[in-house]
């Protein structure tokens, strides 16, 4: 990463540590939020009728297809 090197060269001595660590912390927070969003989506997004048929849950698959056709 080139940005931290440039920050070190132009920033005042008192702020170098916080300015260098800020991009790393931001990247890690973004990765964490991505994982949290995926976990949340797994509980909110319903199963597809194709997956339900593959699991041999035909009644639930018929209900899912009926919901799709009503919309």
Beta strands, then each sheet from edge to edge (+ up, - down):
end
